[in-house]
Every structure is written in C-alpha cells, then in structure tokens.
C-alpha cells in the first residue's frame, strides 16, 4: 500500500466518522437492523431494504435489451467499514453515491433513506453474510424471471457504489448464474477475472492511479469535468473516448478504449485531480 493511499484512506475514515449525515445514517441503520433480527438471529427481510435496485443509468440499458439489477453498498467509510480499498480522497469525496437519489439535500423528515439503505446493506453483508448471500441469490433469480418476461437479458452490477472483490469473496455466484452477465468498475489494480466468462471489469481512473491505469488489460473509465450533454473529447492519451453515459452496459464496449464519463453530483467542483480537465 502506497504512502499516498494510506494517507487518503486515513483522511476518508476520519471524514466519514465525523460527517453528521454519515453518523445519522449509521445510527438509523443500526436501529433498522436491530428491529429486523428475529429469533435465533434470523433476519426479517420485510423490515429491510431490497438488495438489488435500479438507477436511471442502468435503466438506460433496457433500450439495448438488458435488464440490470444493481447492488448499492455505502462507499468507502460511510458505514464505518471500508468498502473501497483503493479509494482516493478525490473519488471518496466525489463519489457518485451523492448523485441522483443520493444527493445530500434529498432528505425526508430529517432522514436520508437512500444512504440509510446503503449503510444497512453494508452492515448486513459484514455481519450476516450467509443470510445476505441467500437473499441476494433469491433476488438475482427474481431478476432473471423478470428479464425473461420482458424478453431481455439479465445483468447484475455488484459494486454500484463499492469496490469489493467478488471473484475472491463470493466466486460461486458467477457459476451459479452462468446466464447472467456481471460487471463492475474497479480501482483495484491488477484484478484478473479473465477466468470468469460472465464477469466484466472496467478500470476506474482517479488522481492516484493514473500510472497503474494504463498498465491494466482493461478499458479505463475517465471522469471529465463536463456538465450533462457537454461533448466528450474524441480522444485522450492516445486512445478513443467512448461515451459511458449513454448506458451502463460496460461489457458491450469495444476493447482498448477510454470510457468517458461526465461529472456527477459535486464532482464538477473537484480540486483533487480526480476530475480531468481537457480541451474538447
């Protein structure tokens, strides 16, 4: 682990330990879990958030014949546990978890239910992993049935707002559902999932991993400081840039390209170097 990574993770740990919204979400997630633990520690899932959800980005995939379920954990140290082992200060503070329905002002009666749900899922995965995985299996099976009825292909993004190494933590999942396409973005260098035919990864650039990014045998996602509908550069660092905001189906992308993404949430004002400035 580099000195810079150690520094950034320590910074993010402290930041989210002190962040009032994160503290409130952890407190309310703990209460939600306590109310949902039945006899002998069995979870009452009707009292807990669903595991697979959708967001506006993945819904775009339905136009391309795919129905996607996405698992949103709480990123970095929102839950008190680090779900993004190679997060930088820039991506940790500018994470897309605070975009869309996760925007910080979207409170209801003093609570942010989206972030409470993400913290809840994170704590459940850490503390009740066996029950969590059984529930996830059931929800993936339900997604498969829904996709079949809609004449669509099922896809699952396990790291919607996290960066866990599923190929090591839960490798059985990919063979259990061979007809589901799993895909993720990652900042973990040298991840190799080439032995898993139905798992696709796209490397995600931040201000600390630029050298490593160009050594990866993966497409690289790059966040450009651009607002919605502003044109992406056609090329960056000698490679073609494709528009990654058109849909979230990264496994359909051509190889050896950069996946251009426009800033979301507060990332437009990033000063860490996470958001890339480039003349278009």
Buried (B, 14 or more C-beta within 10 A) or exposed (E): EEEEBEEBBEBBBEBBEEBEBBEBBBEBBBEBBEEBBEEEEEBEBEEBBEBBBBBEBBBBBBEEEBBBBBBBBBBBBBBBBBBBBBBBBBBBBBBBBBBBBBBBEEBEEEEBBBBBBBBBBBBBBBBBEEBBBEBBBEBBBBBBEEBEEEEBBBBBBBBBBBBBBBBEEBBEBBEEBEEBBBBBBBBBEEBEBEEBEBBBBBBBBBBBBBEBBEEBEBBBBBBBBBEEEEEBBEEBBEBEBBEBBEBBBBBBBEEEBBBBBBBBBBBBEBEBBBBBEBEE
